[in-house]
Amino acid sequence: MDAAGFRELWGDFEPIGRSPEGGYLRYSWTETDLECRNWFRAQAEKRNLEVETDRNGNLYAWWGDRHAGDAVLTGSHFDSVPHGGAYDGPLGIVSAFLAVDELRASGAKRRHPIGIVAFSEEEGGRFGVPCVGTRLMTGALDADRARDLTDSDGVTLAEAMDSLNADPSVLGPDPERLRQIGVFVELHIEQGRALDAEDAPVGVATAIWPHGRWRFTFTGEANHAGTTRLPDRSDPMLTAAFMILAARKEARLAGGVATVGRIESDPGAANVIAGKVHAWLDARAPDEAVLNAILEGIESKVSERAGRDGTQVGSRAESETPVVEFDAALRDRIASLLGGVPVLPTGAGHDAGVVSAHVPTAMLFVRNRTGISHAPSETADDEDCAAGVDALAAVLRELAC
């Protein structure tokens, strides 16, 4: 695969969902998502691959009969965070089609079926919970809870699926499909600069840090911003602001990361002291003990601060993912096959992390020279992406041919 060959197919997909304000708005179960799915179907049909959608909205293209068992699955997701980058997710799908092209052009003979997958709602950018498609498939997310998830406009996941003629009543575990998958390999842009430091276009993942999202709710007393004396206020925004600073400090001291990237106030008027504030904490760490220490430190300090502010605070987990150690034998086999490429952990969550609890799973990373991800300036060189296609093709050949 040369850079021009990669650019041709990538350029065909890349404009879908691009926002005039910058980055991409590829939310699941929207017209943009349908456009992505139609692009996927067109590419599959062009290659005479069988296309299907499972009960959880995950989309597949099959080279060979999946019912034969021990299928080799590869792919990623289409959906983005708000105004996210172009590569996070779709790179793995475009690369999968190109890798299959390489195998077929070389006359490779399959021993196992090969599937290309686009998993649904990986980012949680619309409905708040990440990896919905894989969590439902594996039984890690209750179907009733999934149907009731709402976006910022109050639209439920069930309603969104209905709008695109998908049936939300069939959501749920899919053990038969999991049994048919022998191995899963996800290619993804690196979300960091470790490969650039190693001067390597491709690497292999070792593990995913434990991570989660927690919703904090701060309650005070709504009042007039101009007439209420400072000593008389019960302002939950102060407690929320303290939590944001405390999260940064606790993470720094413990050796993890913590971020508040979303905050909402009620009633949300500039001249009103808020009565309630919601803040979403994303926290990640090298191991679960460190992650727990960060959370405990935040909760202890915020509780003390709420007492001084005259407010109340509560929190609940919206998603929690323990450390994911990818299959060591598969990881080492792939790293050796690719000539001893770097192996590295990641702090980012992926569908591969969910699937790995049920199927031997590996991840390939493609170099990101800037290290920027989840932002409009996320990018990868065409040459590195072409190297990623070659690496994925070599892995598929090793596992399926």
Secondary structure, DSSP 8 states (H G I E B T S, - for coil): --HHHHHHHHHHHTTTTB-TTSSB---TTSHHHHHHHHHHHHHHHHTT-EEEE-TTS-EEEEES-GGGS-EEEEEEE---STTB-SSTTHHHHHHHHHHHHHHHHTT---SS-EEEEEESSSS-TTTS-S-HHHHHHHTSS-HHHHHH-B-TTS-BHHHHHHHTT--GGG-S--HHHHHHEEEEEEEEE-SSSHHHHHT-SEEEEEEE--EEEEEEEEE---EETTTS-GGG---HHHHHHHHHHHHHHHHHHHT-EEEEEEEEEES--TTEE-SEEEEEEEEE-SSHHHHHHHHHHHHHHHHHHHHHHT-EEEEEEEEEE--EE--HHHHHHHHHHTTS--EEEESS--HHHHHTTTS-EEEEEE--SS---SSTT----HHHHHHHHHHHHHHHHHHH-
